[in-house]
Amino acid sequence: MTDAEARERAHLDHVTATLRRTLQQTDARLQRYARDIQEQKQYLWESRADMDHVEKVFTRGTIQQSVMTGETVAAFKARVARLLHSPYFGRFDFAPDGRSEADAVYVGVHHFADEGADAPLVYDWRAPISTMFYDHEAGPAHYDAPAGRIRGELRLKRQFRIRDGRMEFMLESTVNIMDDVLQEALSRASDEGMKQIVATIQRDQNAIIRDEHAPVLIIQGVAGSGKTSIALHRIAFLLYRFKETLTSKDILILSPNRVFAGYIANVLPELGEEAISEMGMEALAAELLDHKVRFQTFMEQSARLLDSDDEALRRRITHKASAAFLDTLDRYVDHLERTAFEATDVWVGRCLVPAWFIQESFQRHRGVAPAARVARVVEAIEQNIGIYYNHDLSTLERGEVRTAVRAMQRRTASLRATYKGLFDWMGAPELFVPAKGAALEYADVFPLVYLKMRLEGVDRSRRDVKHLIIDEMQDYTPVQYAVLARLFPCRKTILGDMRQSVNPYSASTVGDIQKIFTQAAVVTLVKSYRSTYEITCFAQRISPNPDLIAIERHGDAPEIVQCRTPAEELRHILQWVEAFPASGHTTAGIICKTQAQAIRVHGVLVKAGQVAQLLTADSTAFRRGVIVCTAHMAKGLEFDQVLVPFVTDTQYQTPMDRNLLYVACTRAMHRLTLTRAGDLTRWIPA
């Protein structure tokens, strides 16, 4: 052990002892609060007959204040307990200009200061000074404090791994030491959920996380670039930076499915923040349509595309996913507005209300439900008569005006009939085809929502959401983004990868999204961290991206196993599962093209006595062990080992199949196996 290591271990012992003492003191405070609250409740109960209303209200308020204070102390205790396990992960010594001596700054997940000390023992990774740990090496450095930019010299930089209060290693260098720590972190086995990455945040990632100015930030990241984790750490930073005006309750994430939502749920709590609400696009659509419209789900649409060679379906989906279709919807709404109301002069006794005034009043209330719109026009007429003729309408006169205005309004069809009329107006009635059971095709759902918003408005505008996160951005259409823009007038973080669309017929590009959010800033992440170099290069053969940079973490080359018969392929999959427990890994994914294939493979494993989890549209959890799922359900997840079965040319032949195969292979962190009982798919060149 070097002298530096000995000093660092002594410092760690000091910090750990201080944390333990603080934890004991905090426990004692919580016990006192609990006793005080119990005594106050008992006093309120025993003296309730002798108290007047004012005293009861005051006592209840005192109890509530004590409870809130106790909750704050309990949250502090949780942070201290978390630090006790690993107080910090980095240190740098910084000497501001004009000072010869440098201060040692230790960076951890949370801020911690000993009572009465001059400086914190641990600085929060989100603090302004902590950015130097991520952005600078030894030499000139700076950070932006509330008082302005602080310049100086960074003289030393160290990184630690501390577990259960014990220092496992320390790295010291005058150059970037993050790569060594990152390699060690990436080589570990995966877990049941996504973890915080504060110890290995890279410089380009740090810039995205700390961007507090962009009203809309679009993150285009290659597979394995950590874009979802970066987005969540960005939210943690914004909660820290704007703690007076932003809370976890003000943030919503639109996630692709409930399994993924559960997979990422632990990240913010690990960073000391409360979990944020999540919602799927289908749940949002159902809510906006008042749960009165039956429609196909995105997964059902994708399954139908995979199961049938329906060129007409692909044409319908592609057309409704275009930016031109959004323009057509807007023109159709304008047409309806022009033809929906024909104003005429109205006489109330000797009082004339001219047609032009009534027409302007009607146009002024666009986006209001028809009945409410008529009521507002009648109200405007009444005010006009009162101002110009000094006449108050009687109940009878008001009814006559209402009847006259209603007669000017063209009889409105149902929302669905109005939407169906769009395609007759376009001269393309073949583009509207109901799905099974007269339900709407998924491609029609958000155009219908948009039409409703334009014609009737939506009362439940999400004004309470101050920051919206949209994941898997490539799977949403321009119409969907137009709905989100109207519904969520707030800041947004939008992320995804154009190469990972599971339905290329309804995908959006970054350019499409920028047309909706014209103030958006775009950042690109090209370095892939998840998979070994060999797996990343293999995936590049399926979907080449000349900009992608594969991290140099080496492992076994992907294996393609050729089987003579389908039965032999299933036996090989079973053997792969049987060998998994001895691998030392914790998660394994068998990723199929279709749900029918996943059900079949899962059935074979269960019949053989193997434990495996089958992911479906109703699944909510991601667990350790073997998971069988489709590429659609695997989006955003990662596994230590992945097996992709049935990679024949009959199974994977369309551009959509190619994307699914790319998604499946890029879920693997350490080992990738593919099996086939037939000719290898064209998307894996020899």
C-alpha positions in Angstrom: 0.0 0.0 0.0 1.4 3.4 -1.0 1.3 6.4 1.3 -1.4 8.0 -0.9 -3.6 4.9 -0.5 -3.0 4.8 3.2 -4.1 8.5 3.5 -7.2 7.8 1.3 -8.2 4.8 3.5 -7.7 6.9 6.6 -9.9 9.7 5.1 -12.5 7.1 4.1 -12.5 5.8 7.7 -13.0 9.4 8.9 -15.9 10.0 6.5 -17.5 6.6 7.3 -17.3 7.3 11.1 -18.9 10.7 10.6 -21.7 9.2 8.6 -22.3 6.6 11.2 -22.4 9.2 14.0 -24.8 11.3 11.9 -27.0 8.3 11.2 -27.2 7.6 15.0 -28.1 11.3 15.7 -30.7 11.2 12.9 -32.3 8.1 14.4 -32.5 9.8 17.7 -34.2 12.8 16.1 -36.7 10.6 14.3 -37.5 8.8 17.6 -38.1 12.2 19.3 -40.4 13.3 16.4 -42.3 10.0 16.6 -42.8 10.4 20.4 -43.9 14.1 20.0 -46.4 13.2 17.3 -47.8 10.4 19.4 -48.1 12.6 22.4 -49.8 15.4 20.4 -52.3 12.9 18.9 -53.1 11.5 22.3 -53.5 15.0 23.7 -55.9 15.9 20.9 -57.9 12.8 21.5 -58.2 13.1 25.3 -58.9 16.9 25.2 -61.2 17.0 22.2 -64.3 17.6 24.3 -62.7 20.7 26.0 -61.2 22.2 22.8 -62.9 24.8 20.6 -62.7 24.6 16.8 -59.7 27.0 16.6 -57.6 25.0 19.1 -58.4 21.8 17.3 -57.3 23.2 13.9 -54.1 24.6 15.5 -53.2 21.3 17.1 -53.9 19.3 13.9 -51.7 21.8 12.0 -48.9 21.3 14.6 -49.1 17.6 14.2 -49.0 17.9 10.4 -46.0 20.1 10.6 -44.2 17.6 12.8 -45.0 14.8 10.4 -43.6 16.8 7.4 -40.5 17.6 9.4 -40.1 14.0 10.3 -40.4 13.0 6.6 -37.7 15.4 5.7 -35.4 14.0 8.4 -36.3 10.4 7.2 -35.3 11.4 3.6 -32.0 12.8 4.9 -31.4 9.5 6.8 -32.0 7.5 3.6 -29.4 9.6 1.8 -26.8 9.2 4.7 -27.4 5.4 4.7 -26.9 5.3 1.0 -23.6 7.2 1.4 -22.5 4.9 4.1 -22.3 2.1 1.5 -20.3 4.2 -0.9 -19.6 7.8 0.3 -17.9 9.0 -2.9 -16.4 7.8 -6.1 -13.9 10.6 -7.1 -11.6 13.3 -5.9 -9.9 16.2 -7.5 -7.7 18.9 -6.0 -8.5 22.4 -7.2 -6.6 25.7 -6.6 -8.5 28.8 -7.7 -6.6 31.6 -9.3 -4.7 33.6 -6.7 -4.4 30.7 -4.2 -1.3 28.6 -3.9 -3.0 25.8 -1.9 -5.5 23.4 -3.5 -8.7 22.1 -1.9 -9.5 18.4 -2.0 -13.1 18.0 -3.4 -14.7 14.5 -3.0 -17.6 13.8 -5.4 -20.4 11.4 -4.5 -24.1 10.7 -5.2 -25.3 13.1 -2.5 -24.0 16.2 -0.6 -22.8 15.6 2.9 -21.3 18.0 5.4 -20.3 17.4 9.0 -22.1 19.9 11.3 -19.8 22.9 12.0 -17.2 21.9 9.3 -15.9 24.6 6.9 -16.5 22.6 3.7 -18.6 19.6 2.8 -17.1 16.2 3.2 -18.8 15.1 0.0 -20.1 17.2 -2.9 -23.1 16.2 -4.9 -22.2 15.1 -8.4 -24.7 17.7 -9.7 -23.0 20.7 -7.9 -21.4 23.3 -10.1 -17.9 22.5 -8.8 -18.3 18.8 -9.5 -18.5 19.3 -13.2 -14.7 19.6 -13.2 -14.4 15.9 -12.3 -16.1 15.1 -15.6 -14.9 17.8 -17.9 -11.2 18.5 -17.0 -7.9 16.7 -16.5 -4.9 18.0 -14.6 -4.1 21.6 -15.6 -6.2 24.7 -16.2 -9.8 24.2 -15.2 -12.9 26.1 -14.4 -16.5 25.8 -13.3 -19.5 28.1 -13.4 -20.7 29.1 -9.9 -23.8 31.2 -9.2 -21.4 34.2 -8.7 -19.7 33.6 -12.0 -16.9 31.5 -13.6 -14.2 30.3 -11.2 -10.9 29.6 -12.9 -7.9 27.8 -11.5 -5.7 24.7 -11.7 -6.8 21.1 -11.3 -3.7 19.4 -9.7 -4.8 15.9 -8.9 -7.6 13.5 -9.9 -8.5 10.2 -8.4 -11.2 7.7 -8.8 -12.3 5.1 -6.3 -14.6 2.0 -6.0 -16.0 1.8 -2.6 -18.4 -1.0 -1.5 -19.9 -1.5 1.9 -17.6 1.2 3.2 -14.4 -0.5 2.0 -12.1 0.8 -0.7 -11.6 -1.8 -3.4 -9.4 0.2 -5.7 -8.0 3.7 -6.3 -6.8 5.1 -9.6 -4.7 8.2 -9.9 -3.5 9.8 -13.1 -2.8 13.2 -14.6 -4.7 12.1 -17.7 -8.2 10.8 -18.2 -8.8 7.9 -15.9 -12.5 7.4 -16.7 -11.9 4.7 -19.4 -10.3 2.3 -16.9 -13.2 2.6 -14.5 -15.7 2.5 -17.3 -14.2 -0.8 -18.7 -14.4 -2.3 -15.2 -18.1 -1.2 -14.8 -19.1 -2.5 -18.2 -17.5 -5.9 -17.7 -19.8 -6.6 -14.8 -23.0 -8.8 -15.0 -26.2 -6.9 -15.6 -29.0 -6.6 -13.0 -32.8 -6.5 -12.8 -32.9 -2.8 -13.6 -31.0 0.1 -15.0 -28.5 1.6 -12.5 -27.2 5.1 -12.0 -23.9 5.9 -13.8 -22.6 8.9 -11.9 -19.1 7.4 -11.4 -18.6 6.8 -15.2 -20.4 9.8 -16.9 -18.4 10.8 -19.9 -17.6 14.3 -21.0 -20.1 14.4 -23.9 -22.8 12.8 -21.6 -22.1 15.4 -18.9 -22.8 18.3 -21.3 -26.2 16.8 -22.2 -27.1 16.1 -18.5 -26.3 19.7 -17.5 -28.0 21.4 -20.3 -30.5 23.6 -18.5 -31.4 26.0 -21.4 -32.8 23.9 -24.3 -36.6 24.1 -24.3 -36.6 20.8 -26.3 -33.5 18.5 -26.4 -33.4 15.7 -29.0 -30.9 13.0 -28.2 -30.1 10.8 -31.2 -28.0 7.9 -29.8 -26.8 4.7 -31.3 -27.7 1.4 -29.6 -25.9 1.1 -26.2 -25.0 4.8 -26.0 -26.7 5.2 -22.7 -29.3 7.7 -23.9 -32.1 6.7 -21.6 -29.8 6.7 -18.6 -28.5 10.1 -19.6 -32.0 11.4 -19.9 -32.8 10.2 -16.4 -29.6 11.7 -15.0 -30.5 14.9 -16.8 -33.8 14.9 -14.9 -32.0 14.3 -11.6 -29.7 17.3 -12.4 -32.7 19.6 -13.3 -34.5 18.5 -10.0 -31.3 19.6 -8.2 -30.8 22.8 -10.2 -34.4 24.0 -10.0 -35.4 22.4 -6.7 -37.5 25.5 -5.8 -39.8 25.2 -8.8 -39.5 21.6 -10.1 -40.4 18.3 -8.3 -40.6 14.7 -9.4 -44.4 15.1 -9.6 -43.9 17.7 -12.4 -42.2 15.2 -14.7 -43.8 12.5 -17.0 -42.1 9.9 -19.1 -43.7 8.3 -22.1 -42.3 4.8 -22.2 -42.7 2.0 -24.8 -44.1 -0.6 -22.4 -44.6 -1.3 -18.7 -41.6 -3.7 -18.5 -39.3 -0.9 -19.6 -41.0 1.5 -17.2 -40.2 -0.9 -14.4 -36.7 -1.5 -15.7 -35.7 2.2 -15.3 -37.8 2.9 -12.2 -34.9 2.6 -9.7 -32.5 5.1 -11.3 -33.9 8.3 -9.8 -34.5 6.8 -6.3 -30.8 5.7 -6.4 -29.9 9.3 -7.0 -32.0 10.4 -4.1 -35.0 11.6 -6.1 -38.6 10.4 -6.1 -39.7 8.2 -9.0 -41.5 10.0 -11.8 -44.8 9.1 -13.4 -44.9 7.1 -16.6 -47.5 6.5 -19.3 -47.8 4.7 -22.6 -49.0 6.4 -25.8 -52.0 4.0 -26.0 -53.1 4.9 -22.4 -52.8 8.6 -23.3 -54.9 8.1 -26.5 -57.6 6.2 -24.6 -57.8 9.0 -22.0 -58.0 11.7 -24.7 -60.8 9.8 -26.4 -62.6 9.4 -23.1 -62.2 5.6 -23.3 -65.0 5.6 -25.9 -63.1 4.4 -28.9 -61.8 0.8 -29.4 -58.5 0.7 -31.3 -55.6 -1.7 -32.2 -52.4 -1.4 -30.2 -49.0 -0.6 -31.6 -47.9 -4.2 -30.8 -51.0 -5.6 -32.6 -50.2 -3.5 -35.6 -46.6 -4.6 -35.7 -47.7 -8.3 -35.3 -50.1 -8.0 -38.2 -47.3 -6.5 -40.4 -45.0 -9.4 -39.5 -47.7 -12.1 -39.9 -49.1 -11.0 -43.3 -47.8 -9.7 -46.6 -50.4 -6.9 -46.7 -49.1 -4.2 -49.1 -52.3 -2.1 -48.6 -51.8 -2.1 -44.8 -48.2 -0.9 -45.3 -49.4 1.8 -47.6 -52.0 3.0 -45.2 -49.5 3.1 -42.3 -46.8 4.8 -44.3 -49.2 7.5 -45.6 -50.5 8.3 -42.1 -47.0 8.5 -40.7 -45.9 11.2 -43.2 -45.5 14.9 -42.5 -47.7 15.5 -45.5 -50.6 13.7 -43.8 -50.3 16.1 -40.9 -50.6 19.0 -43.4 -53.6 17.3 -44.9 -55.3 17.0 -41.5 -54.8 20.7 -41.0 -56.3 21.6 -44.4 -59.2 19.3 -43.6 -59.9 21.1 -40.4 -59.8 24.5 -42.2 -62.3 23.1 -44.7 -64.6 22.0 -41.9 -64.3 25.4 -40.3 -65.2 27.1 -43.5 -68.2 24.9 -44.2 -69.4 24.2 -40.7 -71.1 27.6 -40.0 -73.0 30.0 -42.2 -73.8 33.2 -40.3 -76.9 35.4 -41.1 -78.2 38.6 -39.7 -80.1 38.2 -36.4 -82.9 40.6 -35.3 -83.8 40.7 -31.6 -86.8 43.0 -31.6 -85.4 46.1 -33.3 -81.8 45.2 -32.5 -79.7 44.0 -35.4 -76.7 41.7 -34.9 -74.9 41.5 -38.3 -73.8 38.3 -39.8 -70.1 39.3 -39.9 -70.1 39.8 -36.1 -71.6 36.4 -35.6 -69.1 34.8 -38.0 -66.1 36.4 -36.2 -67.5 35.3 -32.8 -67.7 31.7 -34.1 -64.2 31.7 -35.5 -62.8 33.2 -32.3 -63.8 30.1 -30.4 -62.1 27.5 -32.6 -61.1 24.3 -30.8 -64.1 24.4 -28.5 -66.8 21.6 -28.3 -69.8 22.4 -30.6 -72.3 23.0 -27.8 -70.0 25.2 -25.8 -69.1 27.1 -29.0 -72.8 27.9 -29.6 -73.1 29.1 -26.0 -70.1 31.4 -26.4 -71.5 32.9 -29.6 -74.9 33.5 -27.9 -73.0 35.2 -25.0 -71.1 37.5 -27.4 -74.4 38.4 -29.1 -76.0 39.3 -25.8 -73.1 41.5 -24.8 -73.1 43.2 -28.2 -76.8 44.1 -27.8 -76.2 45.3 -24.3 -73.4 47.6 -25.4 -74.9 49.0 -28.6 -78.6 49.0 -27.8 -78.5 49.2 -24.0 -80.9 46.3 -24.0 -80.9 43.2 -21.7 -82.2 40.0 -23.3 -85.2 38.3 -21.8 -85.2 34.6 -21.2 -87.4 34.2 -24.3 -85.2 36.4 -26.5 -82.1 34.5 -25.3 -83.7 31.2 -26.4 -84.6 32.6 -29.8 -81.0 33.7 -30.3 -79.7 30.3 -29.3 -82.1 28.7 -31.8 -81.0 31.0 -34.6 -77.3 30.4 -34.0 -77.8 26.6 -33.9 -79.6 26.8 -37.2 -76.5 28.5 -38.7 -74.3 25.5 -37.7 -74.1 22.6 -40.0 -75.3 19.4 -38.4 -72.2 17.7 -37.1 -71.4 14.0 -37.5 -69.8 11.9 -34.9 -66.0 12.3 -34.5 -65.4 8.9 -36.1 -67.7 9.8 -39.1 -66.0 13.1 -39.4 -62.6 11.4 -39.5 -63.8 8.9 -42.1 -65.0 11.8 -44.1 -61.4 13.0 -44.4 -60.5 10.2 -46.7 -63.6 10.9 -48.9 -62.5 14.5 -49.0 -59.0 13.4 -50.0 -60.4 11.2 -52.7 -58.7 8.2 -51.1 -61.5 6.3 -49.2 -59.3 3.1 -49.4 -57.0 4.6 -46.8 -59.6 4.1 -44.1 -60.0 0.4 -43.2 -61.2 -0.6 -39.7 -59.2 -3.3 -37.9 -60.8 -6.5 -36.5 -64.1 -6.0 -34.8 -64.6 -2.5 -36.2 -61.8 -1.1 -34.0 -59.6 1.6 -35.4 -56.3 0.6 -36.9 -53.4 2.0 -34.7 -52.3 4.3 -37.6 -55.7 6.1 -37.3 -55.7 6.6 -33.5 -53.6 9.8 -33.1 -55.0 11.4 -36.3 -58.4 11.0 -34.7 -57.1 12.5 -31.4 -55.5 15.4 -33.4 -58.8 16.0 -35.2 -60.7 16.1 -31.9 -58.1 18.5 -30.4 -58.5 20.8 -33.4 -62.2 20.7 -33.6 -63.3 20.4 -29.9 -60.2 21.0 -27.8 -59.1 18.9 -24.9 -60.0 20.0 -21.4 -57.4 17.9 -19.7 -54.4 19.7 -21.1 -51.3 18.5 -19.1 -50.4 21.9 -17.8 -49.2 20.3 -14.5 -46.4 18.6 -16.4 -43.3 20.8 -16.5 -40.9 18.4 -18.2 -41.8 15.6 -20.6 -39.5 12.7 -21.5 -40.3 10.9 -24.8 -38.3 7.7 -25.2 -38.0 5.6 -28.4 -38.7 8.8 -30.5 -38.3 6.9 -33.8 -41.5 5.0 -33.2 -43.8 8.0 -33.1 -45.3 9.8 -36.2 -45.4 13.5 -36.9 -49.1 13.5 -36.0 -48.3 12.0 -32.6 -45.7 14.7 -32.0 -48.3 17.4 -33.1 -50.6 16.0 -30.4 -47.9 16.0 -27.8 -46.9 19.6 -28.7 -50.4 20.8 -28.1 -51.0 18.7 -25.0 -47.8 19.3 -23.2 -46.7 23.0 -23.4 -43.5 22.4 -21.4 -39.8 21.5 -21.8 -39.0 18.2 -23.3 -36.3 15.6 -23.6 -36.8 13.4 -26.7 -34.5 10.4 -27.3 -34.1 7.4 -29.5 -32.3 5.8 -32.4 -33.6 6.0 -36.0 -32.0 2.6 -36.7 -34.0 0.9 -34.0 -37.5 1.4 -35.3 -39.5 -1.8 -34.9 -41.9 -0.5 -37.5 -40.1 1.5 -40.2 -43.4 2.2 -42.0 -44.4 4.5 -39.2 -41.1 5.9 -38.1 -40.0 9.6 -37.7 -36.7 11.1 -38.4 -34.9 13.8 -36.4 -35.9 16.2 -39.2 -39.5 15.3 -38.8 -39.5 16.0 -35.1 -37.7 19.3 -35.6 -40.4 20.5 -37.9 -42.9 20.1 -35.0 -40.5 21.5 -32.3 -38.7 24.3 -34.2 -36.8 25.4 -31.1 -35.3 22.0 -30.5 -31.6 21.4 -30.0 -30.1 18.1 -31.3 -27.2 16.2 -29.8 -25.8 13.0 -31.2 -24.2 10.1 -29.3 -22.1 7.8 -31.5 -20.1 5.8 -28.9 -21.7 2.4 -28.0 -20.9 1.1 -24.5 -23.3 -1.8 -23.9 -21.9 -4.6 -26.0 -18.4 -6.0 -26.5 -16.4 -4.8 -29.5 -17.1 -8.1 -31.2 -20.9 -8.0 -30.7 -21.0 -4.3 -31.8 -19.1 -5.1 -35.0 -21.4 -8.0 -35.7 -24.5 -5.8 -35.4 -22.8 -3.3 -37.7 -22.9 -6.0 -40.4 -26.7 -6.1 -40.1 -27.2 -2.3 -40.1 -24.0 -0.4 -40.9 -23.5 3.0 -39.3 -20.3 4.6 -40.3 -20.5 7.1 -37.5 -20.8 4.5 -34.7 -17.7 4.1 -32.4 -17.5 0.7 -30.6 -15.8 0.8 -27.2 -12.8 -1.4 -27.1 -14.0 -4.0 -24.6 -13.3 -7.4 -26.0 -15.1 -10.8 -25.5 -16.2 -13.9 -27.4 -17.2 -13.5 -31.0 -20.9 -14.0 -31.7 -21.7 -17.6 -32.6 -24.1 -18.6 -35.4 -25.3 -22.2 -34.8 -26.6 -24.1 -37.9 -29.0 -26.9 -37.0 -30.3 -29.6 -39.4 -33.9 -29.5 -38.3 -36.2 -27.2 -36.3 -36.4 -29.9 -33.6 -32.6 -29.9 -33.3 -32.7 -26.1 -33.1 -35.2 -26.2 -30.2 -32.9 -28.8 -28.4 -29.9 -26.5 -28.8 -31.9 -23.6 -27.3 -32.8 -25.8 -24.3 -29.1 -26.8 -23.9 -28.2 -23.1 -24.0 -30.6 -22.4 -21.2 -29.4 -25.4 -19.2 -25.8 -24.1 -19.4 -26.7 -20.6 -18.4 -26.5 -20.9 -14.6 -22.8 -22.0 -14.8 -21.9 -18.9 -16.8 -21.6 -16.5 -13.9 -24.0 -14.1 -15.5 -27.4 -13.1 -14.1 -29.6 -12.2 -17.1 -30.2 -14.1 -20.4 -32.6 -13.1 -23.2 -34.1 -15.3 -25.9 -35.3 -12.7 -28.3 -37.7 -13.8 -31.0 -39.2 -12.0 -34.0 -42.8 -12.7 -33.2 -44.9 -13.3 -30.0 -46.0 -16.6 -31.4 -42.3 -17.8 -31.6 -41.7 -16.5 -28.1 -44.7 -18.5 -26.8 -43.5 -21.6 -28.6 -39.9 -21.4 -27.2 -41.2 -20.6 -23.7 -43.5 -23.6 -23.9 -40.5 -25.9 -24.8 -38.5 -24.6 -21.9 -41.3 -25.0 -19.3 -42.1 -28.5 -20.5 -38.4 -29.4 -20.0 -38.6 -28.1 -16.4 -36.6 -24.9 -17.0 -37.6 -21.6 -15.3 -38.1 -18.8 -17.8 -40.1 -15.6 -17.8 -42.2 -14.8 -20.9 -42.7 -11.1 -21.6 -46.1 -10.1 -23.0 -47.9 -6.8 -23.5 -49.3 -7.3 -19.9 -45.9 -7.9 -18.3 -44.8 -5.3 -15.8 -41.5 -6.6 -14.4 -38.0 -7.5 -15.6 -36.3 -10.2 -13.5 -33.0 -12.0 -13.3 -32.7 -15.3 -15.1 -33.9 -16.4 -18.5 -36.4 -14.1 -20.3 -38.2 -15.0 -23.5 -39.6 -12.0 -25.5 -39.8 -10.3 -28.8 -37.5 -7.7 -30.1 -40.3 -5.2 -29.6 -40.5 -6.0 -25.9 -36.7 -6.0 -25.5 -36.2 -2.4 -26.7 -34.3 -0.5 -24.0 -33.4 -3.6 -22.1 -30.0 -5.3 -21.9 -28.9 -8.9 -21.1 -25.6 -10.5 -20.2 -26.3 -13.2 -22.9 -28.7 -13.1 -25.8 -29.8 -15.9 -28.1 -31.7 -15.0 -31.3 -33.4 -18.1 -32.8 -34.8 -18.8 -36.3 -32.4 -16.4 -38.1 -33.3 -17.8 -41.5 -33.9 -16.0 -44.7 -37.6 -16.9 -44.7 -38.0 -15.3 -41.2 -35.8 -12.2 -41.6 -36.2 -10.8 -45.2 -37.9 -7.4 -45.1 -36.5 -4.0 -43.9 -38.7 -4.3 -40.8 -37.2 -7.8 -40.1 -33.7 -6.2 -40.5 -34.5 -3.6 -37.8 -35.9 -6.3 -35.4 -32.8 -8.4 -35.9 -30.5 -5.4 -35.2 -32.5 -4.6 -32.0 -32.3 -8.2 -30.8 -28.5 -8.5 -31.3 -27.7 -5.1 -29.7 -29.4 -6.2 -26.4 -26.4 -8.5 -25.7 -23.7 -7.2 -23.3 -21.2 -10.1 -23.2 -22.3 -13.0 -25.3 -24.4 -13.4 -28.5 -25.6 -16.6 -30.1 -27.9 -17.0 -33.1 -29.5 -20.3 -34.3 -31.0 -21.4 -37.6 -32.4 -24.4 -39.3 -32.2 -23.2 -42.8 -30.5 -20.6 -45.0 -29.0 -17.7 -43.1 -30.8 -14.4 -43.4 -29.7 -12.0 -46.1 -29.2 -9.3 -43.4 -26.1 -11.1 -42.1 -23.6 -11.1 -44.9 -20.9 -13.7 -45.0 
